[in-house]
Amino acid sequence: MSDWLDTVMWNADGLVPAIAQEASGTVLTLAWMDRQALSRTAETGLAHYWSRSRHRLWQKGESSGHFQRVREIRLDCDNDAILLIVEQEGGIACHTGRHRCFFQRLDNGVWRTVEPVIKDPKVIYGQT
């Protein structure tokens, strides 16, 4: 039954923003979901997203091995944003090899990288 999917306020492109957050409270990333991604996430317990750059569904970790195991799926009060409470496998959520995607902090008008690379992306994804 997909009635629960009809409650989501999808944007004009059929997408909804999805925040992945660890149970500890650390926000890992913001990604996008379409109906299929949200449905597959609920069915499998693994985070699936819609890649706007690749124009396709993808499972987090399919290339890197850094899967997100979903503990909870929540919908915000306006029904237009998803929150996934996840367990991040391998401790890396960002394609840059960092723990989270929010590794830059505004400091006196300049974006500064404030978190280290845990693993070189070339090692994670192979040489390109």
N, C-alpha and C positions, 0 to 999 in steps of 0.2 A: 504494500500500500504506500503511495507516495503523497498522501495528503499533507504530511508534515513538510514536504518539500515546497508545497504551494504556499505555505505560511511565510517563506523567505521572500523578502523584497529584492528581487534580482534587478540589477541595473539594466540599462538599455542594451548592453552587450550580453546579457544573460549571466552576469557574474556577480559575486558578492565577495567583499574582502574577508579574509580569514586570518586571524592572529593565532600563532602557535606560541603557547606559553607553557613552561615547565610547571609542575606541581609546586615547586619552590617559589614560584612567582616571577621568575626571570622570563621576560618576553624574548622569544627567539627570532621570530620573523613575521612579516606580513606577506601574505600571498593571496591568490585569487582562486575561487572555486566556481565551477559551473554546477548544474544539477547532478551531472554524472559524477563529478569529483566528490561532492558532498555525499551522494548516495553510496559510492564505493568506500568512502571513509567510514561511514556508518556500518556497512556490511562487513568490512575486513578488519576494522580496528587499526588500520594503518592510514596515515595521512596521504591523501591524493589532492592534487591541485591542478588548475588549468594554467598552462604556460602561455602568457600573452605573447612572448617573443617567438616561441616554437609553434604556437597555435595547435596545441595538443594537450591531452590529459597526461599527467605524469604522477608517479608515486614517489614521494619524498624518499630518497635513499636508493632509488633504482640504479643509479650510476655510482654513487659514492659508498653505498652500504650503510649510510647514516639515516636509518629509518626513524620515523616518529610513530611510536605506539600511542594510540589515542585512549586516554582514560575517560574523558568527558567531551561532549560537544554541546556548546551553549549558543543561544541566539540572543542578541541584545534587545533592549526594550523597543527599538524602532523596527525590529525584524530585518535590519539591513547590514548586519555584521555578525560574523561567526567567530567564536572563541574556541580553540581546541586546547584542552589541557593534555599535555603529552609527556611521554618519557622519551628523551632524545638519545638514541643509541649512538655510541661512539663519542659523545660529548661535542659533536660538531654539527651545527645546523646551517652554517653559511657556506656558500660555494667558494668563498675566499679562504676557507680552512679555519675559520674562527668559530668560537662557541655559539655566537649569535650574530645576526645581521646588523644589529644596532651597535656597531663598534666605533662609531664616530661621534664626538661630542663637540658642540659649539662652545668655543672658548675665545671670548673677546672678538667675535666676528669672524673667526677662522674655524673650520672643521678640522679637528685633530683626531687621529686614530689613537684610541686609548685602550685597546685590547689586542693581545698578541695573536698571531697566526699559530694555531696548534699543530697543523699539518699542512705542508705545501700542497696547494691544489693540483699541481702537476703530478704529485704522487697519488693523490686521491683519484683523479680522473684520467691519468696517463698523459703522456706528452702529446701536444697538439701541433 
